[in-house]
Amino acid sequence: MGDAPNKSKDAQEKTSGFVDIGLIDDERKLTSEASDSISDMLIESTAL
């Protein structure tokens, strides 16, 4: 990975595990659960 002639295919290979763990859906869109988690982390980090 990293040197594929087709860069979009290479990116899909790198992110395919994100679907398995629920960060993105099959269309490579951020899931609502992931979005909520990111929002919570941003709120917590700004409160420091």
Summary of the structure (lengths in Angstrom):
residues: 48
radius of gyration: 14.1
end to end distance: 37.7
largest distance: 43.8
contacts: 89
relative contact order: 0.11
helix: 60%
strand: 4%
